[in-house]
Amino acid sequence: MTAPPMTTPPATPSPPGRRPRPTSVRRLFVVLAGLLILAVLGYLGLRLHHRLNTIDMPQGDTAPQGGYTLTVYFTPSEAYYHGPQRSIRRQVCPGQNLPDAFPADYLERVGMEGFGKTARGDYLGWDFDRHCYFATGRPPVGSHDNPLVPWQSVAANHLSPGTLIRVTDCGPGVPGETCTRVKAAHWRVDDLCSIGCDTARHLDLYIGEQTRTAVEDEKFYFITKAATIRAQAPEALRR
């Protein structure tokens, strides 16, 4: 018997290799990755720029800095205002129980200063964010719910809370006795300045509750635009 002819089995095809990525696709991927990195860096740069321009936080005791505007703010007392009554019925914060009206000139002052003492002995507050009035039994507080201390608390928008301030030169127009007290005080940033603080070099000094009708005639009620100060970082940041 003749042996059957030997047949060679068909070769097994080798698995296909990875298809090379087209050069154009690779280039597009690199470009997109670069744009993403630039976008992230740009965002971080804007955040840093914003922070540096809104909070001037000293890291230690700085050299004297001139050109500061100093103003004062206080807590008006309803007892010294006798203008026509103005209704606040539509401006009361939700959940508050307040009289329907107060003297209009008193309300104007509360809207500027943030708080006012009422004839019944508590305090009327103005919420600058919600634009409404509220009542509280607590004395005026700063932007971090901290008590305002006469001749110590400062409202400032470009300094970190807790920054210590010493006024070394009051500038022109401040009576000598007043300047002596201002320079002797140990000021501290406790509040934000809601009205009138248009520049970084503006400090609003809290001088306490009103003690007479014509508050503008008080010797401690002043404005000066060429004061010199020293700023020191809060204790926690200097450790």
C-alpha positions as CSV (number, residue, x, y, z in Angstrom):
1,M,0.0,0.0,0.0
2,T,1.3,3.3,-1.0
3,A,1.6,5.7,2.0
4,P,-0.5,8.8,1.7
5,P,1.3,11.9,0.8
6,M,2.4,14.0,3.8
7,T,0.6,17.3,4.0
8,T,2.1,20.4,5.8
9,P,-0.3,22.0,8.2
10,P,-1.1,25.6,7.5
11,A,1.0,28.1,9.4
12,T,-0.7,29.8,12.3
13,P,-0.9,33.5,11.7
14,S,1.1,35.6,14.2
15,P,-1.0,38.0,16.3
16,P,-1.1,41.4,14.9
17,G,1.2,44.0,16.5
18,R,0.0,47.2,18.2
19,R,-1.0,49.6,15.5
20,P,1.2,52.6,15.7
21,R,-0.6,55.8,16.8
22,P,-0.6,58.3,13.9
23,T,1.8,61.2,14.4
24,S,-1.1,63.7,14.2
25,V,-3.0,62.1,17.0
26,R,0.1,62.1,19.2
27,R,0.8,65.7,18.5
28,L,-2.8,66.7,19.3
29,F,-2.5,64.8,22.7
30,V,0.6,66.8,23.6
31,V,-1.0,70.1,22.6
32,L,-4.1,69.4,24.7
33,A,-2.0,68.3,27.7
34,G,0.1,71.5,27.4
35,L,-3.0,73.7,27.3
36,L,-4.5,71.9,30.4
37,I,-1.2,72.6,32.3
38,L,-1.2,76.3,31.3
39,A,-4.9,76.6,32.3
40,V,-4.2,75.2,35.8
41,L,-1.1,77.4,36.3
42,G,-3.1,80.5,35.1
43,Y,-5.9,79.7,37.5
44,L,-3.5,79.3,40.4
45,G,-1.8,82.5,39.4
46,L,-5.1,84.4,39.4
47,R,-6.0,83.0,42.8
48,L,-2.6,84.1,44.2
49,H,-2.9,87.5,42.6
50,H,-6.4,88.0,44.1
51,R,-5.2,87.0,47.6
52,L,-2.2,89.2,47.5
53,N,-4.3,92.2,46.5
54,T,-7.0,91.6,49.1
55,I,-5.0,90.6,52.2
56,D,-1.8,92.4,53.0
57,M,-0.6,90.0,55.7
58,P,2.6,91.2,57.5
59,Q,4.9,88.4,58.6
60,G,6.5,90.4,61.4
61,D,6.9,93.9,62.7
62,T,7.0,96.0,59.5
63,A,8.8,99.3,59.0
64,P,6.7,102.4,59.4
65,Q,4.4,102.9,56.5
66,G,3.0,106.4,55.6
67,G,0.1,107.7,53.6
68,Y,-2.6,106.1,55.6
69,T,-6.1,107.5,56.0
70,L,-7.5,107.2,59.5
71,T,-11.2,107.6,60.3
72,V,-13.3,106.7,63.3
73,Y,-16.5,104.8,63.8
74,F,-18.8,104.5,66.8
75,T,-22.0,103.1,68.1
76,P,-24.8,105.7,67.9
77,S,-27.3,106.0,70.7
78,E,-31.0,106.5,69.9
79,A,-31.3,108.9,72.9
80,Y,-29.4,111.6,71.0
81,Y,-31.6,111.5,67.9
82,H,-35.0,113.2,67.6
83,G,-35.8,113.3,63.9
84,P,-39.1,112.2,62.3
85,Q,-40.0,108.5,62.7
86,R,-39.3,106.2,59.8
87,S,-40.9,102.8,59.4
88,I,-38.6,99.8,59.1
89,R,-41.5,97.3,58.7
90,R,-40.3,96.1,55.3
91,Q,-36.6,96.0,56.3
92,V,-36.7,93.7,59.3
93,C,-34.6,90.5,59.0
94,P,-36.7,87.3,59.1
95,G,-37.6,86.1,62.6
96,Q,-36.9,89.5,64.3
97,N,-39.3,91.3,66.6
98,L,-38.6,95.0,66.3
99,P,-40.5,98.3,66.8
100,D,-42.1,99.5,63.6
101,A,-40.2,102.8,63.5
102,F,-37.1,104.7,64.7
103,P,-35.9,108.2,64.2
104,A,-34.8,108.6,60.6
105,D,-31.5,110.3,61.5
106,Y,-30.7,107.4,64.0
107,L,-31.4,104.8,61.3
108,E,-29.1,106.6,58.9
109,R,-26.3,106.4,61.5
110,V,-27.0,102.7,62.2
111,G,-26.8,102.0,58.5
112,M,-23.3,103.6,58.4
113,E,-21.9,102.3,61.6
114,G,-23.4,98.8,61.7
115,F,-24.9,99.0,65.2
116,G,-26.8,101.4,67.4
117,K,-28.0,101.4,71.0
118,T,-31.8,101.7,71.3
119,A,-33.8,103.6,73.8
120,R,-34.9,100.3,75.4
121,G,-31.3,99.3,76.1
122,D,-30.6,96.6,73.5
123,Y,-28.9,97.1,70.1
124,L,-30.2,97.6,66.6
125,G,-28.0,96.0,64.0
126,W,-27.8,96.5,60.2
127,D,-27.0,93.4,58.1
128,F,-24.9,94.8,55.2
129,D,-25.3,91.5,53.2
130,R,-29.0,91.0,53.5
131,H,-29.9,94.8,53.9
132,C,-32.1,94.3,56.9
133,Y,-32.3,95.3,60.6
134,F,-32.0,92.9,63.5
135,A,-32.1,93.2,67.3
136,T,-29.5,91.9,69.7
137,G,-28.7,92.1,73.4
138,R,-25.0,91.9,72.8
139,P,-22.8,95.0,72.3
140,P,-21.6,95.6,68.8
141,V,-19.4,92.8,67.2
142,G,-16.9,92.7,64.4
143,S,-17.0,90.8,61.2
144,H,-15.9,87.6,62.9
145,D,-18.6,87.9,65.7
146,N,-16.0,89.2,68.1
147,P,-16.8,92.0,70.5
148,L,-15.6,95.5,69.4
149,V,-13.4,97.1,72.0
150,P,-13.3,100.9,72.2
151,W,-9.9,102.3,71.4
152,Q,-8.6,98.9,70.3
153,S,-10.7,97.5,67.4
154,V,-9.9,98.5,63.8
155,A,-11.9,97.9,60.7
156,A,-9.6,97.2,57.7
157,N,-10.2,95.4,54.4
158,H,-6.6,94.6,53.4
159,L,-5.1,93.3,56.6
160,S,-5.5,89.9,58.3
161,P,-7.8,89.7,61.3
162,G,-5.7,90.0,64.5
163,T,-3.0,92.2,62.9
164,L,-1.6,94.6,65.5
165,I,-1.4,98.3,64.6
166,R,0.5,101.1,66.2
167,V,0.0,104.7,64.9
168,T,3.3,106.5,65.0
169,D,2.2,109.7,63.3
170,C,-1.3,111.0,63.1
171,G,-0.8,113.3,60.2
172,P,-2.2,116.9,60.0
173,G,-5.5,118.1,61.4
174,V,-5.6,115.8,64.5
175,P,-5.6,117.7,67.9
176,G,-2.6,117.0,70.0
177,E,-4.5,115.4,72.9
178,T,-6.3,113.2,70.5
179,C,-3.2,112.2,68.6
180,T,-1.5,111.3,71.9
181,R,-4.3,108.9,72.8
182,V,-4.4,107.4,69.3
183,K,-0.6,106.7,69.3
184,A,-0.8,105.2,72.8
185,A,-3.5,102.8,71.9
186,H,-2.8,99.2,71.0
187,W,-5.0,98.8,67.9
188,R,-6.0,95.4,66.5
189,V,-7.8,94.5,63.2
190,D,-11.2,93.1,64.5
191,D,-13.6,94.1,61.7
192,L,-14.1,94.8,58.0
193,C,-14.8,98.3,56.7
194,S,-18.1,98.2,54.9
195,I,-18.5,101.9,53.9
196,G,-15.9,104.4,52.7
197,C,-12.7,102.3,52.8
198,D,-11.8,102.6,49.1
199,T,-8.1,102.0,49.4
200,A,-5.8,99.5,51.0
201,R,-4.3,102.3,53.2
202,H,-7.4,103.1,55.1
203,L,-8.1,102.2,58.8
204,D,-11.3,102.8,60.6
205,L,-10.8,103.1,64.4
206,Y,-13.6,102.1,66.8
207,I,-14.0,104.7,69.6
208,G,-17.1,103.2,71.5
209,E,-20.6,104.4,72.1
210,Q,-21.9,107.9,71.4
211,T,-21.8,110.3,74.5
212,R,-23.3,113.5,73.1
213,T,-25.6,114.8,70.4
214,A,-23.2,116.5,68.1
215,V,-20.8,113.6,67.7
216,E,-18.9,115.4,64.9
217,D,-17.9,118.0,67.5
218,E,-16.2,115.4,69.7
219,K,-12.5,116.0,69.8
220,F,-12.0,112.3,69.1
221,Y,-14.0,112.4,65.9
222,F,-11.5,113.1,63.1
223,I,-10.3,112.2,59.6
224,T,-6.7,112.3,58.6
225,K,-5.0,111.3,55.3
226,A,-1.3,111.3,56.0
227,A,-0.9,109.0,59.0
228,T,2.1,106.6,59.6
229,I,1.6,103.2,61.1
230,R,3.5,100.0,62.0
231,A,1.7,96.7,61.4
232,Q,2.6,93.4,63.1
233,A,1.3,89.9,62.2
234,P,-1.0,88.1,64.7
235,E,0.8,86.2,67.4
236,A,-0.1,82.9,66.0
237,L,1.6,83.7,62.7
238,R,4.8,84.9,64.3
239,R,5.5,81.6,66.1
